[in-house]
Amino acid sequence: MFHDDKTLEMARTFGQPIDPEANIPEVVSLVAEVDYAEPNEHDYYFDVLAETKEVVTMDSTGQIVMQAVTPDTESALAFSDLATKEYYVKLAKLAANPEAVIARKRKTIARALNREEAYRVVSVIDTAATNAGNTVTLASGTTKFTFGNVLEMVAQVKDYGKKLVLIAGTTVDNDIDGMEYSENKYHSIREQLTALGIEIKRVPFSVSRAAQSGATSTFISTEVVTKTKAYLVATDSEIGKPVLFVRRRLNAINLLGGLITVDGEEAPERLVIVNANPRTVPGDAAYLGVGVIGYEQIAVVCRNQYACSYFNRA
């Protein structure tokens, strides 16, 4: 697609590497069935468990809510907006070495959206496990995550699947390493977990999330998985993985000052919008910069809350 507007062309260059098929974060793909929705398409899901009267989902604002459903009856997916904070590209560096600058900023945008997706999926699992009563805490007299805690979590979900994923915060993952010395010095704990059908995924990342304080919006660094928490998810039930994760493919937007797609390509899953006007960016050393924002729409729902277990070390 040709544009006289150089801002549109720059947005195209920014957007190409993550359009139209953006990578799915590993945390998401391990515990969620991944699907895509076309622009302007109305999408539904089924809760197939007769004993489940409600599911955990996000509303259109991104809040985690309980939604009553009728088993075997389709329910509408609620999509919520995800947007990164506005990142700035120094105009001087953009003019001197545009390829390197754009490559770095593309990675930053993709990483921010990936981590927010993972955060949303973990939040849904947290609420689902809590609502199902599948919660495990420290045993009396203990101060760390123990093999006994693992067995408690397995007992809560094993009726719903034998292939298990343990999503661990950093402190819990360190506790697992310490079990080699504190609980069993002669057999590998990780080998025993593998024998139980458990795959461990350590999540050490944080994401910058918007927080509203009155009329002011600020971004706060938030752990994707709180370091003292862990989640065990059964992923091989009859309906597959308990979480459904859907990205909506989006139409091109040529009215925002930034190009989003290229002729002939499918509707992208993520938009990269470039501010048409350079501005002075405040800081210790103010500079002239161009603003860039990443945007997408996703829906997350847990269809089987009983396949999720939650541990809190705190």
MARSEGU-932733 format. One record per atom (N, C-alpha, C): x, y, z; residue in three letters. Coordinates in steps of 0.02 Angstrom, whole numbers, padded with zeros to 5 digits, always signed. Example, Ala and Ser with C-alpha at 12.3 -4.5 7.8 and 13.67 -1.06 7.14 Angstrom:
2
+00660-00284+00390Ala
+00615-00225+00390Ala
+00660-00165+00390Ala
+00642-00112+00354Ser
+00684-00053+00357Ser
+00645+00002+00394Ser
END
This chain:
314
+00043-00059+00000Met
+00000+00000+00000Met
+00044+00062+00000Met
+00033+00108-00045Phe
+00075+00168-00049Phe
+00040+00226-00016Phe
+00077+00264+00021His
+00051+00324+00054His
+00100+00381+00045His
+00073+00439+00031Asp
+00116+00498+00029Asp
+00136+00519+00099Asp
+00093+00504+00147Asp
+00106+00524+00216Asp
+00161+00480+00244Asp
+00218+00509+00261Lys
+00275+00471+00287Lys
+00261+00441+00356Lys
+00216+00473+00393Thr
+00197+00444+00457Thr
+00163+00377+00448Thr
+00120+00373+00398Leu
+00087+00309+00383Leu
+00139+00257+00363Leu
+00187+00277+00323Glu
+00238+00230+00301Glu
+00280+00206+00360Glu
+00295+00251+00406Met
+00334+00231+00465Met
+00293+00183+00508Met
+00228+00196+00515Ala
+00186+00150+00553Ala
+00184+00081+00521Ala
+00183+00079+00455Arg
+00184+00015+00420Arg
+00249-00023+00437Arg
+00303+00014+00436Thr
+00368-00018+00451Thr
+00370-00043+00522Thr
+00343-00003+00568Phe
+00340-00025+00638Phe
+00297-00088+00644Phe
+00241-00090+00609Gly
+00192-00143+00620Gly
+00207-00209+00585Gly
+00245-00209+00532Gln
+00253-00269+00492Gln
+00275-00331+00531Gln
+00325-00328+00575Pro
+00349-00390+00605Pro
+00300-00424+00652Pro
+00250-00388+00678Ile
+00202-00421+00723Ile
+00134-00427+00691Ile
+00129-00416+00626Asp
+00067-00425+00589Asp
+00079-00475+00533Asp
+00030-00516+00515Pro
-00034-00520+00550Pro
-00035-00574+00604Pro
+00015-00619+00605Glu
+00016-00674+00653Glu
+00066-00661+00709Glu
+00042-00630+00762Ala
+00086-00617+00819Ala
+00095-00680+00860Ala
+00154-00688+00889Asn
+00168-00747+00930Asn
+00124-00748+00992Asn
+00105-00808+01013Ile
+00067-00817+01074Ile
+00116-00830+01131Ile
+00112-00792+01186Pro
+00157-00804+01242Pro
+00153-00877+01266Pro
+00209-00905+01287Glu
+00212-00975+01307Glu
+00165-00990+01365Glu
+00161-00945+01413Val
+00117-00955+01470Val
+00045-00965+01446Val
+00025-00925+01397Val
-00043-00930+01370Val
-00054-00996+01334Val
-00008-01013+01289Ser
-00017-01073+01248Ser
-00015-01138+01289Ser
+00018-01137+01347Leu
+00022-01197+01389Leu
-00045-01214+01421Leu
-00085-01163+01437Val
-00146-01177+01476Val
-00210-01157+01440Val
-00204-01128+01380Ala
-00264-01102+01346Ala
-00270-01129+01275Ala
-00332-01143+01256Glu
-00347-01154+01186Glu
-00347-01086+01151Glu
-00308-01080+01098Val
-00299-01015+01065Val
-00340-01014+01001Val
-00377-00959+00991Asp
-00417-00952+00930Asp
-00415-00879+00909Asp
-00446-00865+00851Tyr
-00446-00798+00824Tyr
-00516-00780+00802Tyr
-00533-00717+00808Ala
-00599-00693+00786Ala
-00589-00643+00730Ala
-00631-00647+00680Glu
-00627-00601+00624Glu
-00659-00534+00641Glu
-00640-00480+00606Pro
-00671-00415+00619Pro
-00747-00418+00612Pro
-00781-00386+00659Asn
-00855-00380+00658Asn
-00890-00448+00667Asn
-00854-00498+00689Glu
-00883-00564+00699Glu
-00908-00570+00771Glu
-00967-00599+00780His
-00992-00613+00847His
-00971-00683+00866His
-00937-00689+00923Asp
-00906-00753+00942Asp
-00936-00780+01007Asp
-00941-00846+01009Tyr
-00972-00880+01065Tyr
-00928-00939+01087Tyr
-00939-00961+01149Tyr
-00905-01020+01174Tyr
-00957-01062+01211Tyr
-00939-01125+01222Phe
-00983-01171+01258Phe
-00950-01192+01323Phe
-00989-01194+01376Asp
-00968-01226+01438Asp
-01001-01295+01438Asp
-00961-01347+01432Val
-00989-01414+01422Val
-00994-01455+01485Val
-00977-01426+01543Leu
-00981-01463+01606Leu
-01048-01452+01639Leu
-01086-01505+01647Ala
-01153-01498+01675Ala
-01152-01470+01745Ala
-01097-01484+01783Glu
-01096-01462+01852Glu
-01072-01390+01859Glu
-01050-01359+01805Thr
-01025-01291+01808Thr
-01081-01243+01790Thr
-01098-01200+01837Lys
-01153-01153+01825Lys
-01128-01083+01808Lys
-01063-01073+01814Glu
-01036-01007+01799Glu
-00964-01015+01776Glu
-00941-00968+01737Val
-00872-00969+01712Val
-00838-00904+01733Val
-00772-00905+01730Val
-00732-00845+01746Val
-00711-00814+01680Val
-00725-00750+01672Thr
-00709-00717+01609Thr
-00690-00644+01622Thr
-00672-00609+01570Met
-00659-00537+01574Met
-00718-00500+01543Met
-00737-00443+01573Asp
-00786-00402+01539Asp
-00751-00356+01490Asp
-00788-00312+01458Ser
-00759-00269+01406Ser
-00708-00220+01433Ser
-00708-00208+01499Thr
-00659-00162+01529Thr
-00597-00198+01553Thr
-00596-00266+01547Gly
-00538-00304+01570Gly
-00544-00329+01641Gly
-00600-00315+01675Gln
-00610-00339+01743Gln
-00627-00414+01742Gln
-00600-00452+01791Ile
-00615-00523+01796Ile
-00682-00531+01833Ile
-00729-00566+01801Val
-00796-00573+01830Val
-00820-00645+01824Val
-00870-00662+01866Met
-00904-00726+01861Met
-00965-00716+01817Met
-00976-00763+01770Gln
-01033-00757+01725Gln
-01073-00821+01728Gln
-01137-00816+01745Ala
-01181-00874+01746Ala
-01194-00899+01676Ala
-01192-00964+01666Val
-01204-00993+01600Val
-01249-01054+01607Val
-01280-01073+01552Thr
-01319-01135+01548Thr
-01276-01186+01512Thr
-01261-01243+01543Pro
-01218-01293+01510Pro
-01244-01310+01440Pro
-01196-01319+01394Asp
-01210-01337+01325Asp
-01248-01282+01287Asp
-01249-01221+01315Thr
-01280-01165+01281Thr
-01225-01113+01267Thr
-01225-01087+01206Glu
-01172-01041+01187Glu
-01177-00976+01226Glu
-01119-00948+01244Ser
-01114-00884+01279Ser
-01070-00838+01239Ser
-01087-00774+01237Ala
-01049-00726+01197Ala
-00983-00709+01230Ala
-00930-00705+01191Leu
-00865-00683+01215Leu
-00864-00608+01223Leu
-00835-00584+01278Ala
-00827-00512+01289Ala
-00754-00494+01276Ala
-00743-00452+01226Phe
-00675-00431+01209Phe
-00657-00368+01247Phe
-00595-00363+01268Ser
-00571-00303+01301Ser
-00511-00275+01264Ser
-00501-00210+01271Asp
-00447-00175+01236Asp
-00382-00180+01276Asp
-00328-00194+01241Leu
-00262-00192+01270Leu
-00221-00141+01232Leu
-00191-00095+01268Ala
-00149-00044+01236Ala
-00087-00034+01278Ala
-00031-00027+01246Thr
+00031-00012+01282Thr
+00032+00062+01301Thr
+00076+00079+01344Lys
+00087+00150+01356Lys
+00120+00179+01293Lys
+00121+00244+01289Glu
+00152+00276+01230Glu
+00228+00275+01237Glu
+00261+00241+01191Tyr
+00333+00241+01190Tyr
+00358+00295+01142Tyr
+00417+00321+01156Tyr
+00443+00375+01115Tyr
+00508+00354+01080Tyr
+00512+00373+01018Val
+00571+00362+00977Val
+00605+00429+00967Val
+00668+00435+00985Lys
+00704+00497+00976Lys
+00709+00514+00902Lys
+00688+00574+00885Leu
+00687+00594+00815Leu
+00758+00593+00786Leu
+00807+00613+00825Ala
+00876+00615+00801Ala
+00901+00545+00784Ala
+00886+00495+00827Lys
+00908+00427+00814Lys
+00869+00397+00756Lys
+00804+00415+00751Leu
+00764+00390+00696Leu
+00791+00413+00629Leu
+00814+00475+00628Ala
+00841+00502+00566Ala
+00909+00471+00550Ala
+00948+00455+00602Ala
+01016+00430+00591Ala
+01017+00356+00575Ala
+00977+00316+00611Asn
+00979+00243+00603Asn
+00909+00214+00613Asn
+00864+00226+00566Pro
+00793+00207+00576Pro
+00782+00133+00586Pro
+00820+00089+00550Glu
+00808+00017+00555Glu
+00819-00009+00625Glu
+00875+00012+00656Ala
+00891-00012+00723Ala
+00841+00014+00775Ala
+00822+00077+00768Val
+00775+00108+00816Val
+00707+00074+00812Val
+00683+00064+00751Ile
+00617+00033+00742Ile
+00618-00039+00765Ile
+00672-00076+00752Ala
+00677-00146+00774Ala
+00672-00151+00850Ala
+00706-00107+00886Arg
+00703-00109+00959Arg
+00633-00093+00984Arg
+00601-00043+00955Lys
+00535-00023+00978Lys
+00482-00075+00962Lys
+00489-00109+00905Arg
+00443-00164+00888Arg
+00445-00217+00943Arg
+00506-00236+00963Lys
+00512-00287+01015Lys
+00482-00264+01080Lys
+00490-00201+01097Thr
+00463-00174+01159Thr
+00387-00179+01159Thr
+00356-00159+01103Ile
+00283-00161+01098Ile
+00257-00233+01102Ile
+00289-00279+01064Ala
+00268-00348+01065Ala
+00276-00379+01134Ala
+00331-00364+01168Arg
+00343-00391+01235Arg
+00291-00365+01284Arg
+00274-00301+01280Ala
+00225-00272+01326Ala
+00156-00305+01317Ala
+00135-00314+01254Leu
+00069-00345+01242Leu
+00070-00419+01262Leu
+00125-00454+01248Asn
+00129-00524+01268Asn
+00123-00533+01343Asn
+00157-00490+01380Arg
+00155-00496+01453Arg
+00086-00478+01481Arg
+00053-00429+01450Glu
-00015-00412+01472Glu
-00062-00470+01458Glu
-00054-00503+01401Glu
-00096-00562+01387Glu
-00085-00616+01440Glu
-00022-00630+01456Ala
-00007-00680+01506Ala
-00037-00660+01574Ala
-00031-00597+01592Tyr
-00059-00572+01655Tyr
-00135-00584+01657Tyr
-00170-00570+01602Arg
-00242-00579+01601Arg
-00261-00652+01608Arg
-00224-00697+01575Val
-00239-00769+01580Val
-00227-00793+01651Val
-00172-00773+01682Val
-00157-00794+01751Val
-00211-00767+01799Val
-00233-00706+01787Ser
-00285-00676+01830Ser
-00350-00716+01826Ser
-00368-00739+01766Val
-00428-00779+01758Val
-00420-00846+01795Val
-00361-00877+01789Ile
-00348-00941+01823Ile
-00352-00931+01899Ile
-00324-00877+01924Asp
-00325-00861+01996Asp
-00397-00859+02022Asp
-00439-00820+01987Thr
-00509-00814+02008Thr
-00547-00879+02002Thr
-00533-00917+01947Ala
-00567-00981+01936Ala
-00551-01030+01992Ala
-00487-01037+02009Ala
-00467-01085+02061Ala
-00496-01065+02129Ala
-00495-01000+02143Thr
-00523-00976+02207Thr
-00597-00990+02210Thr
-00633-00977+02156Asn
-00705-00988+02155Asn
-00722-01062+02162Asn
-00678-01106+02135Ala
-00690-01178+02140Ala
-00671-01206+02208Ala
-00639-01165+02250Gly
-00616-01189+02315Gly
-00552-01228+02311Gly
-00518-01224+02254Asn
-00455-01261+02245Asn
-00396-01218+02265Asn
-00390-01205+02329Thr
-00336-01163+02355Thr
-00294-01202+02405Thr
-00229-01190+02403Val
-00182-01223+02448Val
-00138-01169+02480Val
-00127-01176+02545Thr
-00084-01129+02580Thr
-00029-01167+02617Thr
+00016-01131+02649Leu
+00070-01162+02686Leu
+00043-01206+02742Leu
+00072-01264+02748Ala
+00054-01308+02804Ala
+00079-01278+02869Ala
+00048-01296+02924Ser
+00068-01271+02989Ser
+00141-01287+03003Ser
+00178-01237+03023Gly
+00248-01247+03040Gly
+00296-01243+02981Gly
+00269-01233+02920Thr
+00313-01227+02861Thr
+00316-01155+02837Thr
+00369-01139+02802Thr
+00378-01071+02776Thr
+00389-01070+02701Thr
+00390-01130+02670Lys
+00404-01134+02598Lys
+00355-01181+02564Lys
+00354-01176+02497Phe
+00316-01222+02455Phe
+00348-01291+02460Phe
+00307-01342+02476Thr
+00334-01409+02489Thr
+00305-01459+02439Thr
+00335-01518+02438Phe
+00309-01571+02395Phe
+00239-01591+02416Phe
+00225-01585+02481Gly
+00157-01598+02506Gly
+00107-01550+02475Gly
+00126-01486+02467Asn
+00083-01438+02434Asn
+00069-01458+02361Asn
+00120-01483+02328Val
+00112-01507+02259Val
+00059-01562+02257Val
+00065-01610+02302Leu
+00018-01666+02302Leu
-00053-01643+02317Leu
-00060-01593+02361Glu
-00126-01565+02374Glu
-00157-01535+02311Glu
-00116-01498+02274Met
-00140-01466+02212Met
-00158-01518+02160Met
-00117-01569+02154Val
-00131-01623+02106Val
-00197-01657+02123Val
-00209-01669+02187Ala
-00271-01702+02208Ala
-00333-01661+02189Ala
-00326-01595+02189Gln
-00383-01552+02174Gln
-00402-01553+02100Gln
-00354-01566+02055Val
-00369-01561+01983Val
-00364-01627+01945Val
-00340-01681+01977Lys
-00324-01741+01939Lys
-00385-01775+01908Lys
-00444-01761+01933Asp
-00504-01790+01903Asp
-00520-01757+01836Asp
-00486-01703+01820Tyr
-00501-01666+01758Tyr
-00444-01669+01708Tyr
-00391-01706+01723Gly
-00337-01713+01676Gly
-00274-01739+01709Gly
-00232-01772+01670Lys
-00170-01800+01696Lys
-00109-01761+01672Lys
-00118-01720+01621Lys
-00063-01679+01596Lys
-00069-01611+01630Lys
-00020-01595+01672Leu
-00025-01537+01717Leu
+00030-01486+01702Leu
+00012-01423+01710Val
+00060-01368+01703Val
+00061-01329+01768Val
+00121-01320+01797Leu
+00129-01281+01858Leu
+00161-01214+01838Leu
+00122-01161+01844Ile
+00147-01094+01831Ile
+00170-01066+01897Ile
+00236-01052+01902Ala
+00265-01035+01967Ala
+00296-00965+01967Ala
+00281-00928+02020Gly
+00317-00866+02031Gly
+00389-00882+02051Gly
+00431-00832+02052Thr
+00503-00845+02062Thr
+00519-00874+02130Thr
+00486-00850+02183Thr
+00500-00877+02250Thr
+00479-00950+02255Thr
+00421-00966+02228Val
+00397-01036+02229Val
+00444-01080+02189Val
+00466-01056+02130Asp
+00512-01096+02090Asp
+00578-01107+02127Asp
+00601-01057+02163Asn
+00662-01066+02204Asn
+00650-01117+02260Asn
+00589-01118+02288Asp
+00572-01169+02338Asp
+00577-01239+02309Asp
+00555-01246+02246Ile
+00559-01312+02214Ile
+00631-01334+02207Ile
+00675-01288+02187Asp
+00746-01305+02184Asp
+00772-01325+02252Asp
+00749-01291+02305Gly
+00772-01306+02372Gly
+00748-01372+02399Gly
+00694-01400+02369Met
+00669-01465+02392Met
+00721-01520+02382Met
+00765-01511+02335Glu
+00818-01560+02322Glu
+00859-01573+02386Glu
+00864-01522+02428Tyr
+00905-01526+02489Tyr
+00864-01531+02552Tyr
+00805-01500+02552Ser
+00766-01498+02614Ser
+00719-01558+02621Ser
+00699-01590+02566Glu
+00650-01644+02570Glu
+00675-01711+02546Glu
+00716-01712+02494Asn
+00739-01776+02467Asn
+00806-01766+02434Asn
+00860-01786+02466Lys
+00927-01775+02441Lys
+00950-01829+02393Lys
+00909-01881+02384Tyr
+00930-01938+02345Tyr
+00893-01946+02278Tyr
+00838-01910+02271His
+00800-01913+02209His
+00784-01842+02185His
+00788-01831+02120Ser
+00774-01766+02093Ser
+00699-01749+02101Ser
+00686-01692+02133Ile
+00617-01670+02141Ile
+00585-01656+02073Ile
+00623-01624+02029Arg
+00595-01609+01963Arg
+00578-01672+01924Arg
+00618-01725+01933Glu
+00602-01789+01901Glu
+00538-01818+01931Glu
+00528-01810+01996Gln
+00467-01834+02027Gln
+00406-01795+02003Gln
+00416-01730+01993Leu
+00361-01689+01967Leu
+00344-01711+01895Leu
+00395-01725+01856Thr
+00384-01750+01788Thr
+00346-01815+01789Thr
+00363-01859+01836Ala
+00328-01923+01843Ala
+00254-01913+01860Ala
+00239-01858+01892Leu
+00169-01842+01908Leu
+00133-01809+01849Leu
+00169-01800+01794Gly
+00139-01768+01735Gly
+00140-01693+01737Gly
+00186-01664+01778Ile
+00187-01591+01788Ile
+00244-01560+01748Ile
+00226-01509+01708Glu
+00275-01467+01675Glu
+00278-01401+01712Glu
+00338-01379+01730Ile
+00346-01317+01769Ile
+00363-01259+01722Ile
+00328-01205+01732Lys
+00342-01143+01695Lys
+00355-01087+01744Lys
+00418-01067+01750Arg
+00436-01011+01793Arg
+00421-00946+01756Arg
+00389-00899+01790Val
+00371-00835+01759Val
+00400-00778+01801Val
+00458-00751+01779Pro
+00491-00699+01818Pro
+00475-00628+01795Pro
+00427-00621+01748Phe
+00419-00557+01715Phe
+00370-00511+01750Phe
+00377-00447+01735Ser
+00329-00396+01757Ser
+00302-00360+01696Ser
+00245-00327+01705Val
+00215-00289+01650Val
+00196-00221+01678Val
+00202-00170+01636Ser
+00184-00102+01655Ser
+00109-00094+01642Ser
+00069-00085+01697Arg
-00003-00082+01691Arg
-00029-00015+01714Arg
-00081+00010+01680Ala
-00109+00075+01696Ala
-00148+00072+01761Ala
-00139+00123+01802Ala
-00176+00130+01865Ala
-00204+00201+01868Ala
-00268+00206+01882Gln
-00302+00271+01883Gln
-00303+00298+01954Gln
-00281+00360+01962Ser
-00284+00395+02026Ser
-00316+00463+02013Ser
-00382+00466+02025Gly
-00419+00527+02009Gly
-00420+00536+01934Gly
-00398+00595+01912Ala
-00396+00609+01840Ala
-00330+00590+01808Ala
-00284+00564+01849Thr
-00217+00547+01825Thr
-00209+00473+01816Thr
-00181+00455+01758Ser
-00167+00384+01744Ser
-00091+00374+01744Ser
-00069+00327+01786Thr
+00002+00312+01790Thr
+00013+00238+01774Thr
+00074+00220+01756Phe
+00090+00150+01742Phe
+00132+00122+01798Phe
+00111+00064+01824Ile
+00143+00032+01881Ile
+00169-00037+01859Ile
+00230-00053+01878Ser
+00258-00118+01863Ser
+00224-00172+01906Ser
+00195-00222+01873Thr
+00157-00274+01907Thr
+00183-00342+01886Thr
+00194-00387+01933Glu
+00218-00454+01917Glu
+00164-00492+01878Glu
+00183-00526+01824Val
+00136-00567+01786Val
+00110-00623+01831Val
+00155-00655+01867Val
+00137-00703+01920Val
+00170-00680+01984Val
+00131-00666+02035Thr
+00159-00644+02099Thr
+00210-00696+02122Thr
+00268-00673+02143Lys
+00324-00719+02156Lys
+00309-00772+02209Lys
+00261-00760+02252Thr
+00245-00809+02305Thr
+00185-00853+02287Thr
+00163-00852+02224Lys
+00105-00890+02204Lys
+00123-00942+02151Lys
+00079-00993+02145Ala
+00087-01044+02093Ala
+00017-01068+02074Ala
+00011-01091+02012Tyr
-00053-01115+01986Tyr
-00042-01181+01951Tyr
-00083-01231+01967Leu
-00080-01296+01934Leu
-00142-01303+01891Leu
-00131-01318+01826Val
-00186-01322+01779Val
-00184-01389+01743Val
-00241-01424+01743Ala
-00248-01486+01704Ala
-00267-01467+01633Ala
-00229-01490+01584Thr
-00237-01465+01516Thr
-00262-01517+01466Thr
-00279-01577+01488Asp
-00299-01629+01440Asp
-00367-01659+01457Asp
-00414-01617+01478Ser
-00482-01641+01491Ser
-00517-01653+01424Ser
-00579-01675+01426Glu
-00616-01689+01365Glu
-00626-01627+01323Glu
-00628-01569+01354Ile
-00635-01507+01315Ile
-00567-01474+01301Ile
-00514-01510+01319Gly
-00447-01482+01308Gly
-00427-01437+01366Gly
-00388-01386+01351Lys
-00365-01340+01403Lys
-00424-01300+01429Lys
-00424-01286+01495Pro
-00483-01254+01525Pro
-00494-01182+01505Pro
-00440-01147+01486Val
-00444-01076+01469Val
-00452-01069+01393Val
-00495-01024+01372Leu
-00503-01005+01302Leu
-00476-00935+01293Leu
-00428-00928+01247Phe
-00397-00863+01234Phe
-00408-00846+01160Phe
-00438-00787+01148Val
-00455-00768+01080Val
-00428-00698+01066Val
-00392-00691+01010Arg
-00373-00625+00985Arg
-00419-00607+00927Arg
-00441-00546+00925Arg
-00482-00523+00869Arg
-00437-00493+00815Arg
-00447-00516+00754Arg
-00413-00483+00698Arg
-00449-00418+00684Arg
-00410-00367+00668Leu
-00436-00299+00666Leu
-00434-00271+00595Leu
-00481-00227+00581Asn
-00482-00192+00518Asn
-00427-00140+00515Asn
-00407-00122+00455Ala
-00358-00067+00447Ala
-00389-00002+00471Ala
-00347+00040+00500Ile
-00369+00106+00523Ile
-00322+00157+00491Ile
-00347+00196+00445Asn
-00304+00244+00411Asn
-00319+00315+00431Asn
-00359+00323+00485Leu
-00379+00390+00505Leu
-00344+00413+00568Leu
-00300+00372+00596Leu
-00268+00388+00660Leu
-00198+00417+00651Leu
-00178+00428+00590Gly
-00109+00453+00579Gly
-00059+00398+00572Gly
-00082+00334+00573Gly
-00035+00279+00567Gly
-00065+00223+00525Gly
-00025+00193+00481Leu
-00048+00138+00440Leu
-00045+00073+00480Leu
-00095+00030+00472Ile
-00097-00030+00511Ile
-00088-00093+00468Ile
-00109-00094+00406Thr
-00100-00154+00367Thr
-00071-00137+00298Thr
-00055-00189+00262Val
-00029-00182+00194Val
-00076-00218+00147Val
-00083-00192+00085Asp
-00128-00223+00037Asp
-00114-00297+00030Asp
-00166-00338+00031Gly
-00158-00410+00018Gly
-00148-00451+00081Gly
-00131-00421+00138Glu
-00121-00461+00198Glu
-00186-00468+00236Glu
-00189-00518+00279Glu
-00249-00528+00320Glu
-00255-00472+00370Glu
-00315-00466+00399Ala
-00324-00416+00451Ala
-00275-00431+00508Ala
-00239-00381+00532Pro
-00188-00393+00584Pro
-00220-00406+00652Pro
-00182-00438+00695Glu
-00205-00449+00763Glu
-00186-00392+00809Glu
-00135-00355+00790Arg
-00111-00300+00830Arg
-00101-00238+00786Arg
-00120-00181+00814Leu
-00110-00118+00779Leu
-00051-00081+00809Leu
-00012-00049+00766Val
+00042-00006+00789Val
+00027+00064+00763Val
+00015+00110+00809Ile
-00006+00177+00791Ile
+00049+00226+00806Ile
+00067+00266+00757Val
+00120+00316+00764Val
+00089+00385+00766Val
+00107+00424+00817Asn
+00084+00492+00823Asn
+00111+00533+00764Asn
+00066+00570+00733Ala
+00086+00607+00672Ala
+00132+00667+00688Ala
+00131+00690+00750Asn
+00168+00751+00766Asn
+00223+00738+00818Asn
+00286+00752+00802Pro
+00339+00748+00852Pro
+00325+00794+00911Pro
+00347+00776+00970Arg
+00336+00818+01028Arg
+00398+00816+01072Arg
+00402+00866+01116Thr
+00458+00868+01164Thr
+00442+00822+01222Thr
+00485+00772+01233Val
+00475+00723+01286Val
+00513+00745+01348Val
+00479+00758+01404Pro
+00513+00783+01464Pro
+00556+00729+01496Pro
+00603+00750+01536Gly
+00647+00705+01571Gly
+00709+00741+01594Gly
+00759+00704+01618Asp
+00821+00735+01639Asp
+00853+00774+01582Asp
+00846+00746+01522Ala
+00869+00780+01462Ala
+00813+00775+01410Ala
+00773+00828+01405Ala
+00715+00827+01360Ala
+00739+00818+01288Ala
+00698+00783+01248Tyr
+00716+00772+01178Tyr
+00653+00773+01135Tyr
+00664+00782+01071Leu
+00609+00782+01023Leu
+00597+00710+01002Leu
+00534+00686+01009Gly
+00521+00616+00994Gly
+00454+00605+00960Gly
+00445+00545+00934Val
+00383+00524+00901Val
+00352+00469+00944Val
+00288+00475+00960Gly
+00253+00427+01002Gly
+00228+00366+00963Gly
+00234+00307+00993Val
+00211+00245+00963Val
+00172+00205+01014Val
+00113+00178+00994Ile
+00070+00140+01039Ile
+00051+00074+01006Ile
+00052+00020+01045Gly
+00027-00045+01021Gly
-00043-00057+01047Gly
-00085-00091+01007Tyr
-00155-00101+01027Tyr
-00180-00168+01000Tyr
-00223-00201+01038Glu
-00257-00262+01016Glu
-00320-00273+01056Glu
-00361-00322+01036Gln
-00421-00342+01073Gln
-00417-00417+01086Gln
-00430-00437+01149Ile
-00429-00507+01167Ile
-00489-00525+01211Ile
-00504-00589+01213Ala
-00554-00616+01259Ala
-00523-00676+01294Ala
-00534-00681+01359Val
-00509-00738+01399Val
-00565-00764+01442Val
-00576-00830+01441Val
-00628-00860+01483Val
-00603-00928+01507Val
-00616-00944+01569Cys
-00601-01011+01596Cys
-00666-01051+01597Cys
-00669-01103+01556Arg
-00730-01143+01549Arg
-00736-01199+01600Arg
-00680-01214+01633Asn
-00681-01268+01683Asn
-00639-01247+01743Asn
-00670-01214+01790Gln
-00633-01188+01848Gln
-00605-01243+01892Gln
-00634-01303+01888Tyr
-00612-01358+01930Tyr
-00545-01389+01908Tyr
-00523-01370+01848Ala
-00459-01395+01823Ala
-00402-01349+01844Ala
-00415-01300+01888Cys
-00364-01252+01909Cys
-00356-01254+01984Cys
-00294-01251+02007Ser
-00278-01249+02078Ser
-00230-01191+02091Ser
-00234-01163+02151Tyr
-00197-01101+02167Tyr
-00161-01110+02234Tyr
-00097-01092+02235Phe
-00058-01092+02297Phe
-00031-01022+02312Phe
-00036-01003+02375Asn
-00010-00939+02396Asn
+00037-00950+02455Asn
+00100-00933+02446Arg
+00150-00943+02498Arg
+00147-00890+02552Arg
+00119-00833+02535Ala
+00118-00776+02583Ala
+00076-00792+02644Ala
END
